[in-house]
Amino acid sequence: MNKQDKSLTMSVLMTPDMANFSGVVHGGALLKLLDQVAYACAVKYCKHYVVTVALDQVFFKQKIKVGELVTFYANINYVGRTSMEVGIKVVAEDLRSNEQRHTNSCYFTMVAIDEEGKSVSVPELILCSEVERKLYEAAKARKQIRKEIMEKNTELHVELSKEGL
């Protein structure tokens, strides 16, 4: 069996240029890093350029302070024909005390594309453990929920456009 590259760990020191007006790491700066981590994890897995098509369940559980080392743990949870879900857990570490806190989690949907921007197939995900199976099933459920939300939003937009809104 061929070992798949389905996870990635990346650490970044939080610097003053990432701070917001209250002196903690800006949510937008963190989102940019999360997108980069999702990109790297997905490309490492599928060996194609990828683009972000969805971001789900971004939970900002705790503030991240300037000077903390933030580690992103990314994993390919689900694979469709051309898309992948990348789950990311964020852990902040105070380097002076070694205290670690789980500060954020989220799920990115990435699609593999070729040089012309057309979607391309990605390798089938091989599930090797019970944890991977649980991550896969949870991702599959999120995909179904996203589909239902998109359908409801489309219906609502059609209705609103009929009303001139």
Rosetta constraint file for C-alpha pairs under 8 A:
AtomPair CA 4 CA 45 HARMONIC 6.79 0.50
AtomPair CA 4 CA 126 HARMONIC 7.66 0.50
AtomPair CA 5 CA 44 HARMONIC 6.20 0.50
AtomPair CA 5 CA 45 HARMONIC 5.01 0.50
AtomPair CA 6 CA 41 HARMONIC 6.93 0.50
AtomPair CA 6 CA 42 HARMONIC 7.75 0.50
AtomPair CA 6 CA 44 HARMONIC 7.40 0.50
AtomPair CA 6 CA 45 HARMONIC 5.36 0.50
AtomPair CA 6 CA 75 HARMONIC 5.69 0.50
AtomPair CA 6 CA 76 HARMONIC 5.13 0.50
AtomPair CA 7 CA 41 HARMONIC 6.21 0.50
AtomPair CA 7 CA 45 HARMONIC 7.92 0.50
AtomPair CA 7 CA 73 HARMONIC 7.48 0.50
AtomPair CA 7 CA 74 HARMONIC 5.47 0.50
AtomPair CA 7 CA 75 HARMONIC 4.25 0.50
AtomPair CA 7 CA 76 HARMONIC 6.29 0.50
AtomPair CA 8 CA 37 HARMONIC 7.84 0.50
AtomPair CA 8 CA 40 HARMONIC 7.71 0.50
AtomPair CA 8 CA 41 HARMONIC 5.54 0.50
AtomPair CA 8 CA 72 HARMONIC 7.96 0.50
AtomPair CA 8 CA 73 HARMONIC 6.11 0.50
AtomPair CA 8 CA 74 HARMONIC 5.10 0.50
AtomPair CA 8 CA 75 HARMONIC 6.46 0.50
AtomPair CA 9 CA 71 HARMONIC 6.87 0.50
AtomPair CA 9 CA 72 HARMONIC 5.60 0.50
AtomPair CA 9 CA 73 HARMONIC 4.76 0.50
AtomPair CA 9 CA 74 HARMONIC 6.22 0.50
AtomPair CA 10 CA 37 HARMONIC 7.20 0.50
AtomPair CA 10 CA 71 HARMONIC 5.58 0.50
AtomPair CA 10 CA 72 HARMONIC 5.20 0.50
AtomPair CA 10 CA 73 HARMONIC 6.86 0.50
AtomPair CA 11 CA 69 HARMONIC 6.64 0.50
AtomPair CA 11 CA 70 HARMONIC 5.44 0.50
AtomPair CA 11 CA 71 HARMONIC 4.14 0.50
AtomPair CA 11 CA 72 HARMONIC 6.17 0.50
AtomPair CA 12 CA 69 HARMONIC 5.77 0.50
AtomPair CA 12 CA 70 HARMONIC 5.30 0.50
AtomPair CA 12 CA 71 HARMONIC 6.47 0.50
AtomPair CA 13 CA 67 HARMONIC 6.40 0.50
AtomPair CA 13 CA 68 HARMONIC 5.97 0.50
AtomPair CA 13 CA 69 HARMONIC 4.44 0.50
AtomPair CA 13 CA 70 HARMONIC 6.13 0.50
AtomPair CA 14 CA 18 HARMONIC 6.64 0.50
AtomPair CA 14 CA 25 HARMONIC 7.18 0.50
AtomPair CA 14 CA 65 HARMONIC 7.17 0.50
AtomPair CA 14 CA 66 HARMONIC 4.95 0.50
AtomPair CA 14 CA 67 HARMONIC 5.24 0.50
AtomPair CA 14 CA 68 HARMONIC 5.57 0.50
AtomPair CA 14 CA 69 HARMONIC 6.17 0.50
AtomPair CA 14 CA 70 HARMONIC 6.97 0.50
AtomPair CA 15 CA 19 HARMONIC 7.34 0.50
AtomPair CA 15 CA 66 HARMONIC 5.34 0.50
AtomPair CA 15 CA 67 HARMONIC 6.00 0.50
AtomPair CA 16 CA 66 HARMONIC 5.91 0.50
AtomPair CA 16 CA 67 HARMONIC 7.92 0.50
AtomPair CA 18 CA 24 HARMONIC 7.93 0.50
AtomPair CA 18 CA 25 HARMONIC 5.37 0.50
AtomPair CA 18 CA 26 HARMONIC 5.94 0.50
AtomPair CA 18 CA 29 HARMONIC 5.84 0.50
AtomPair CA 18 CA 66 HARMONIC 7.56 0.50
AtomPair CA 19 CA 23 HARMONIC 5.25 0.50
AtomPair CA 19 CA 24 HARMONIC 4.99 0.50
AtomPair CA 19 CA 25 HARMONIC 4.27 0.50
AtomPair CA 19 CA 26 HARMONIC 5.16 0.50
AtomPair CA 19 CA 66 HARMONIC 6.78 0.50
AtomPair CA 20 CA 24 HARMONIC 5.79 0.50
AtomPair CA 20 CA 25 HARMONIC 5.98 0.50
AtomPair CA 20 CA 26 HARMONIC 4.73 0.50
AtomPair CA 23 CA 65 HARMONIC 7.55 0.50
AtomPair CA 23 CA 66 HARMONIC 7.51 0.50
AtomPair CA 24 CA 63 HARMONIC 6.67 0.50
AtomPair CA 24 CA 64 HARMONIC 5.98 0.50
AtomPair CA 24 CA 65 HARMONIC 4.89 0.50
AtomPair CA 24 CA 66 HARMONIC 6.09 0.50
AtomPair CA 25 CA 29 HARMONIC 7.00 0.50
AtomPair CA 25 CA 30 HARMONIC 7.21 0.50
AtomPair CA 25 CA 63 HARMONIC 7.25 0.50
AtomPair CA 25 CA 64 HARMONIC 5.50 0.50
AtomPair CA 25 CA 65 HARMONIC 5.81 0.50
AtomPair CA 25 CA 66 HARMONIC 6.21 0.50
AtomPair CA 26 CA 30 HARMONIC 6.49 0.50
AtomPair CA 27 CA 31 HARMONIC 6.13 0.50
AtomPair CA 28 CA 32 HARMONIC 6.23 0.50
AtomPair CA 29 CA 33 HARMONIC 6.50 0.50
AtomPair CA 30 CA 34 HARMONIC 6.12 0.50
AtomPair CA 31 CA 35 HARMONIC 6.16 0.50
AtomPair CA 32 CA 36 HARMONIC 6.37 0.50
AtomPair CA 33 CA 37 HARMONIC 6.18 0.50
AtomPair CA 34 CA 38 HARMONIC 6.14 0.50
AtomPair CA 34 CA 72 HARMONIC 7.74 0.50
AtomPair CA 34 CA 88 HARMONIC 7.58 0.50
AtomPair CA 35 CA 39 HARMONIC 6.08 0.50
AtomPair CA 35 CA 52 HARMONIC 7.64 0.50
AtomPair CA 35 CA 108 HARMONIC 7.75 0.50
AtomPair CA 36 CA 40 HARMONIC 6.17 0.50
AtomPair CA 37 CA 41 HARMONIC 6.12 0.50
AtomPair CA 37 CA 72 HARMONIC 7.24 0.50
AtomPair CA 37 CA 74 HARMONIC 7.03 0.50
AtomPair CA 38 CA 42 HARMONIC 6.06 0.50
AtomPair CA 38 CA 74 HARMONIC 6.87 0.50
AtomPair CA 38 CA 86 HARMONIC 5.93 0.50
AtomPair CA 38 CA 87 HARMONIC 7.90 0.50
AtomPair CA 38 CA 88 HARMONIC 7.51 0.50
AtomPair CA 38 CA 108 HARMONIC 6.53 0.50
AtomPair CA 38 CA 110 HARMONIC 7.69 0.50
AtomPair CA 39 CA 43 HARMONIC 6.06 0.50
AtomPair CA 39 CA 50 HARMONIC 6.52 0.50
AtomPair CA 39 CA 51 HARMONIC 7.31 0.50
AtomPair CA 39 CA 52 HARMONIC 7.65 0.50
AtomPair CA 39 CA 110 HARMONIC 7.42 0.50
AtomPair CA 40 CA 44 HARMONIC 5.96 0.50
AtomPair CA 41 CA 45 HARMONIC 6.27 0.50
AtomPair CA 41 CA 74 HARMONIC 6.49 0.50
AtomPair CA 41 CA 75 HARMONIC 6.97 0.50
AtomPair CA 41 CA 76 HARMONIC 7.33 0.50
AtomPair CA 41 CA 86 HARMONIC 7.31 0.50
AtomPair CA 42 CA 46 HARMONIC 6.14 0.50
AtomPair CA 42 CA 47 HARMONIC 7.91 0.50
AtomPair CA 42 CA 50 HARMONIC 7.00 0.50
AtomPair CA 42 CA 76 HARMONIC 7.10 0.50
AtomPair CA 42 CA 84 HARMONIC 7.04 0.50
AtomPair CA 42 CA 86 HARMONIC 7.00 0.50
AtomPair CA 42 CA 110 HARMONIC 6.94 0.50
AtomPair CA 43 CA 47 HARMONIC 4.99 0.50
AtomPair CA 43 CA 48 HARMONIC 5.53 0.50
AtomPair CA 43 CA 49 HARMONIC 6.06 0.50
AtomPair CA 43 CA 50 HARMONIC 6.41 0.50
AtomPair CA 43 CA 112 HARMONIC 7.99 0.50
AtomPair CA 45 CA 76 HARMONIC 7.73 0.50
AtomPair CA 46 CA 112 HARMONIC 7.44 0.50
AtomPair CA 46 CA 122 HARMONIC 5.55 0.50
AtomPair CA 46 CA 123 HARMONIC 6.30 0.50
AtomPair CA 48 CA 112 HARMONIC 5.79 0.50
AtomPair CA 48 CA 113 HARMONIC 6.52 0.50
AtomPair CA 48 CA 114 HARMONIC 6.94 0.50
AtomPair CA 49 CA 112 HARMONIC 5.76 0.50
AtomPair CA 49 CA 113 HARMONIC 5.69 0.50
AtomPair CA 49 CA 114 HARMONIC 6.74 0.50
AtomPair CA 50 CA 110 HARMONIC 6.03 0.50
AtomPair CA 50 CA 111 HARMONIC 5.26 0.50
AtomPair CA 50 CA 112 HARMONIC 4.29 0.50
AtomPair CA 50 CA 113 HARMONIC 5.70 0.50
AtomPair CA 51 CA 110 HARMONIC 5.43 0.50
AtomPair CA 51 CA 111 HARMONIC 5.43 0.50
AtomPair CA 51 CA 112 HARMONIC 6.66 0.50
AtomPair CA 51 CA 113 HARMONIC 7.44 0.50
AtomPair CA 52 CA 108 HARMONIC 6.95 0.50
AtomPair CA 52 CA 109 HARMONIC 6.03 0.50
AtomPair CA 52 CA 110 HARMONIC 4.57 0.50
AtomPair CA 52 CA 111 HARMONIC 6.55 0.50
AtomPair CA 53 CA 108 HARMONIC 7.68 0.50
AtomPair CA 53 CA 109 HARMONIC 5.63 0.50
AtomPair CA 53 CA 110 HARMONIC 5.72 0.50
AtomPair CA 53 CA 111 HARMONIC 6.80 0.50
AtomPair CA 54 CA 108 HARMONIC 5.72 0.50
AtomPair CA 54 CA 109 HARMONIC 4.96 0.50
AtomPair CA 54 CA 110 HARMONIC 7.22 0.50
AtomPair CA 55 CA 106 HARMONIC 7.25 0.50
AtomPair CA 55 CA 107 HARMONIC 5.77 0.50
AtomPair CA 55 CA 108 HARMONIC 4.54 0.50
AtomPair CA 55 CA 109 HARMONIC 6.34 0.50
AtomPair CA 56 CA 106 HARMONIC 6.02 0.50
AtomPair CA 56 CA 107 HARMONIC 5.11 0.50
AtomPair CA 56 CA 108 HARMONIC 6.35 0.50
AtomPair CA 57 CA 105 HARMONIC 7.41 0.50
AtomPair CA 57 CA 106 HARMONIC 5.20 0.50
AtomPair CA 57 CA 107 HARMONIC 6.44 0.50
AtomPair CA 58 CA 104 HARMONIC 7.10 0.50
AtomPair CA 58 CA 105 HARMONIC 5.94 0.50
AtomPair CA 58 CA 106 HARMONIC 4.53 0.50
AtomPair CA 58 CA 107 HARMONIC 7.29 0.50
AtomPair CA 59 CA 104 HARMONIC 5.39 0.50
AtomPair CA 59 CA 105 HARMONIC 5.58 0.50
AtomPair CA 59 CA 106 HARMONIC 6.54 0.50
AtomPair CA 60 CA 103 HARMONIC 6.28 0.50
AtomPair CA 60 CA 104 HARMONIC 5.02 0.50
AtomPair CA 60 CA 105 HARMONIC 7.43 0.50
AtomPair CA 61 CA 102 HARMONIC 7.63 0.50
AtomPair CA 61 CA 103 HARMONIC 5.01 0.50
AtomPair CA 61 CA 104 HARMONIC 5.63 0.50
AtomPair CA 62 CA 102 HARMONIC 7.71 0.50
AtomPair CA 62 CA 103 HARMONIC 4.79 0.50
AtomPair CA 62 CA 104 HARMONIC 7.24 0.50
AtomPair CA 63 CA 103 HARMONIC 6.90 0.50
AtomPair CA 64 CA 68 HARMONIC 7.11 0.50
AtomPair CA 64 CA 92 HARMONIC 6.59 0.50
AtomPair CA 64 CA 103 HARMONIC 7.24 0.50
AtomPair CA 67 CA 94 HARMONIC 7.52 0.50
AtomPair CA 67 CA 95 HARMONIC 7.88 0.50
AtomPair CA 68 CA 92 HARMONIC 6.17 0.50
AtomPair CA 68 CA 93 HARMONIC 5.43 0.50
AtomPair CA 68 CA 94 HARMONIC 5.03 0.50
AtomPair CA 68 CA 95 HARMONIC 6.32 0.50
AtomPair CA 69 CA 92 HARMONIC 5.74 0.50
AtomPair CA 69 CA 93 HARMONIC 5.13 0.50
AtomPair CA 69 CA 94 HARMONIC 6.69 0.50
AtomPair CA 69 CA 95 HARMONIC 6.79 0.50
AtomPair CA 70 CA 90 HARMONIC 6.80 0.50
AtomPair CA 70 CA 91 HARMONIC 5.65 0.50
AtomPair CA 70 CA 92 HARMONIC 4.38 0.50
AtomPair CA 70 CA 93 HARMONIC 6.20 0.50
AtomPair CA 71 CA 90 HARMONIC 5.83 0.50
AtomPair CA 71 CA 91 HARMONIC 5.25 0.50
AtomPair CA 71 CA 92 HARMONIC 6.40 0.50
AtomPair CA 71 CA 93 HARMONIC 7.99 0.50
AtomPair CA 72 CA 88 HARMONIC 6.43 0.50
AtomPair CA 72 CA 89 HARMONIC 5.82 0.50
AtomPair CA 72 CA 90 HARMONIC 4.72 0.50
AtomPair CA 72 CA 91 HARMONIC 6.55 0.50
AtomPair CA 73 CA 88 HARMONIC 5.45 0.50
AtomPair CA 73 CA 89 HARMONIC 5.12 0.50
AtomPair CA 73 CA 90 HARMONIC 6.40 0.50
AtomPair CA 74 CA 86 HARMONIC 6.36 0.50
AtomPair CA 74 CA 87 HARMONIC 5.56 0.50
AtomPair CA 74 CA 88 HARMONIC 4.36 0.50
AtomPair CA 74 CA 89 HARMONIC 6.55 0.50
AtomPair CA 75 CA 86 HARMONIC 5.42 0.50
AtomPair CA 75 CA 87 HARMONIC 5.32 0.50
AtomPair CA 75 CA 88 HARMONIC 6.56 0.50
AtomPair CA 76 CA 84 HARMONIC 6.67 0.50
AtomPair CA 76 CA 85 HARMONIC 5.82 0.50
AtomPair CA 76 CA 86 HARMONIC 4.64 0.50
AtomPair CA 76 CA 87 HARMONIC 6.45 0.50
AtomPair CA 77 CA 84 HARMONIC 7.44 0.50
AtomPair CA 77 CA 85 HARMONIC 5.55 0.50
AtomPair CA 77 CA 86 HARMONIC 5.90 0.50
AtomPair CA 77 CA 87 HARMONIC 6.34 0.50
AtomPair CA 77 CA 132 HARMONIC 7.03 0.50
AtomPair CA 77 CA 135 HARMONIC 5.43 0.50
AtomPair CA 77 CA 136 HARMONIC 5.08 0.50
AtomPair CA 77 CA 139 HARMONIC 6.28 0.50
AtomPair CA 78 CA 84 HARMONIC 5.57 0.50
AtomPair CA 78 CA 85 HARMONIC 5.09 0.50
AtomPair CA 78 CA 86 HARMONIC 7.51 0.50
AtomPair CA 78 CA 125 HARMONIC 7.02 0.50
AtomPair CA 78 CA 135 HARMONIC 7.60 0.50
AtomPair CA 78 CA 136 HARMONIC 5.11 0.50
AtomPair CA 78 CA 139 HARMONIC 5.90 0.50
AtomPair CA 78 CA 140 HARMONIC 6.91 0.50
AtomPair CA 79 CA 83 HARMONIC 5.82 0.50
AtomPair CA 79 CA 84 HARMONIC 4.39 0.50
AtomPair CA 79 CA 85 HARMONIC 6.48 0.50
AtomPair CA 79 CA 122 HARMONIC 7.59 0.50
AtomPair CA 79 CA 123 HARMONIC 7.90 0.50
AtomPair CA 79 CA 124 HARMONIC 6.55 0.50
AtomPair CA 79 CA 125 HARMONIC 5.94 0.50
AtomPair CA 80 CA 84 HARMONIC 6.18 0.50
AtomPair CA 80 CA 122 HARMONIC 7.69 0.50
AtomPair CA 80 CA 124 HARMONIC 7.74 0.50
AtomPair CA 81 CA 120 HARMONIC 7.94 0.50
AtomPair CA 81 CA 121 HARMONIC 5.32 0.50
AtomPair CA 81 CA 122 HARMONIC 6.15 0.50
AtomPair CA 81 CA 124 HARMONIC 7.97 0.50
AtomPair CA 82 CA 111 HARMONIC 5.62 0.50
AtomPair CA 82 CA 112 HARMONIC 5.74 0.50
AtomPair CA 82 CA 119 HARMONIC 6.20 0.50
AtomPair CA 82 CA 120 HARMONIC 5.53 0.50
AtomPair CA 82 CA 121 HARMONIC 4.51 0.50
AtomPair CA 82 CA 122 HARMONIC 5.34 0.50
AtomPair CA 83 CA 109 HARMONIC 6.64 0.50
AtomPair CA 83 CA 110 HARMONIC 5.51 0.50
AtomPair CA 83 CA 111 HARMONIC 4.28 0.50
AtomPair CA 83 CA 112 HARMONIC 6.37 0.50
AtomPair CA 83 CA 121 HARMONIC 7.98 0.50
AtomPair CA 83 CA 122 HARMONIC 7.22 0.50
AtomPair CA 84 CA 109 HARMONIC 5.62 0.50
AtomPair CA 84 CA 110 HARMONIC 5.30 0.50
AtomPair CA 84 CA 111 HARMONIC 6.41 0.50
AtomPair CA 85 CA 107 HARMONIC 6.49 0.50
AtomPair CA 85 CA 108 HARMONIC 5.58 0.50
AtomPair CA 85 CA 109 HARMONIC 4.53 0.50
AtomPair CA 85 CA 110 HARMONIC 6.38 0.50
AtomPair CA 85 CA 139 HARMONIC 6.96 0.50
AtomPair CA 86 CA 107 HARMONIC 5.59 0.50
AtomPair CA 86 CA 108 HARMONIC 5.11 0.50
AtomPair CA 86 CA 109 HARMONIC 6.33 0.50
AtomPair CA 86 CA 110 HARMONIC 7.44 0.50
AtomPair CA 87 CA 105 HARMONIC 7.50 0.50
AtomPair CA 87 CA 106 HARMONIC 5.95 0.50
AtomPair CA 87 CA 107 HARMONIC 4.50 0.50
AtomPair CA 87 CA 108 HARMONIC 6.50 0.50
AtomPair CA 88 CA 105 HARMONIC 5.57 0.50
AtomPair CA 88 CA 106 HARMONIC 5.48 0.50
AtomPair CA 88 CA 107 HARMONIC 6.25 0.50
AtomPair CA 89 CA 102 HARMONIC 7.32 0.50
AtomPair CA 89 CA 104 HARMONIC 6.05 0.50
AtomPair CA 89 CA 105 HARMONIC 4.60 0.50
AtomPair CA 89 CA 106 HARMONIC 6.93 0.50
AtomPair CA 90 CA 102 HARMONIC 5.86 0.50
AtomPair CA 90 CA 103 HARMONIC 5.71 0.50
AtomPair CA 90 CA 104 HARMONIC 4.94 0.50
AtomPair CA 90 CA 105 HARMONIC 6.04 0.50
AtomPair CA 91 CA 100 HARMONIC 6.43 0.50
AtomPair CA 91 CA 101 HARMONIC 5.41 0.50
AtomPair CA 91 CA 102 HARMONIC 4.44 0.50
AtomPair CA 91 CA 103 HARMONIC 5.68 0.50
AtomPair CA 91 CA 104 HARMONIC 7.23 0.50
AtomPair CA 92 CA 100 HARMONIC 5.59 0.50
AtomPair CA 92 CA 101 HARMONIC 5.32 0.50
AtomPair CA 92 CA 102 HARMONIC 6.53 0.50
AtomPair CA 92 CA 103 HARMONIC 6.50 0.50
AtomPair CA 93 CA 98 HARMONIC 6.04 0.50
AtomPair CA 93 CA 99 HARMONIC 5.58 0.50
AtomPair CA 93 CA 100 HARMONIC 4.38 0.50
AtomPair CA 93 CA 101 HARMONIC 6.53 0.50
AtomPair CA 94 CA 98 HARMONIC 5.31 0.50
AtomPair CA 94 CA 99 HARMONIC 5.36 0.50
AtomPair CA 94 CA 100 HARMONIC 6.59 0.50
AtomPair CA 95 CA 99 HARMONIC 7.47 0.50
AtomPair CA 111 CA 119 HARMONIC 6.76 0.50
AtomPair CA 112 CA 119 HARMONIC 5.58 0.50
AtomPair CA 112 CA 120 HARMONIC 5.61 0.50
AtomPair CA 112 CA 121 HARMONIC 7.12 0.50
AtomPair CA 112 CA 122 HARMONIC 6.94 0.50
AtomPair CA 113 CA 117 HARMONIC 5.30 0.50
AtomPair CA 113 CA 118 HARMONIC 5.15 0.50
AtomPair CA 113 CA 119 HARMONIC 4.17 0.50
AtomPair CA 113 CA 120 HARMONIC 5.26 0.50
AtomPair CA 114 CA 118 HARMONIC 5.51 0.50
AtomPair CA 114 CA 119 HARMONIC 6.36 0.50
AtomPair CA 114 CA 120 HARMONIC 6.34 0.50
AtomPair CA 127 CA 132 HARMONIC 5.66 0.50
AtomPair CA 127 CA 133 HARMONIC 6.08 0.50
AtomPair CA 128 CA 132 HARMONIC 6.53 0.50
AtomPair CA 128 CA 133 HARMONIC 7.79 0.50
AtomPair CA 129 CA 133 HARMONIC 6.39 0.50
AtomPair CA 130 CA 134 HARMONIC 6.25 0.50
AtomPair CA 131 CA 135 HARMONIC 6.21 0.50
AtomPair CA 132 CA 136 HARMONIC 6.06 0.50
AtomPair CA 133 CA 137 HARMONIC 6.19 0.50
AtomPair CA 134 CA 138 HARMONIC 6.15 0.50
AtomPair CA 135 CA 139 HARMONIC 6.10 0.50
AtomPair CA 136 CA 140 HARMONIC 6.12 0.50
AtomPair CA 137 CA 141 HARMONIC 6.27 0.50
AtomPair CA 138 CA 142 HARMONIC 6.31 0.50
AtomPair CA 139 CA 143 HARMONIC 6.18 0.50
AtomPair CA 140 CA 144 HARMONIC 6.42 0.50
AtomPair CA 141 CA 145 HARMONIC 6.28 0.50
AtomPair CA 142 CA 146 HARMONIC 6.10 0.50
AtomPair CA 143 CA 147 HARMONIC 6.27 0.50
AtomPair CA 144 CA 148 HARMONIC 6.32 0.50
AtomPair CA 145 CA 149 HARMONIC 6.19 0.50
AtomPair CA 146 CA 150 HARMONIC 6.11 0.50
AtomPair CA 147 CA 151 HARMONIC 6.25 0.50
AtomPair CA 148 CA 152 HARMONIC 6.26 0.50
AtomPair CA 149 CA 153 HARMONIC 6.06 0.50
AtomPair CA 150 CA 154 HARMONIC 6.07 0.50
AtomPair CA 151 CA 155 HARMONIC 6.27 0.50
AtomPair CA 152 CA 156 HARMONIC 6.16 0.50
AtomPair CA 153 CA 157 HARMONIC 6.09 0.50
AtomPair CA 154 CA 158 HARMONIC 6.22 0.50
AtomPair CA 155 CA 159 HARMONIC 6.23 0.50
AtomPair CA 156 CA 160 HARMONIC 6.05 0.50
AtomPair CA 157 CA 161 HARMONIC 6.03 0.50
AtomPair CA 158 CA 162 HARMONIC 6.37 0.50
AtomPair CA 159 CA 163 HARMONIC 6.56 0.50
AtomPair CA 160 CA 164 HARMONIC 6.30 0.50
AtomPair CA 160 CA 165 HARMONIC 5.07 0.50
AtomPair CA 161 CA 165 HARMONIC 5.27 0.50
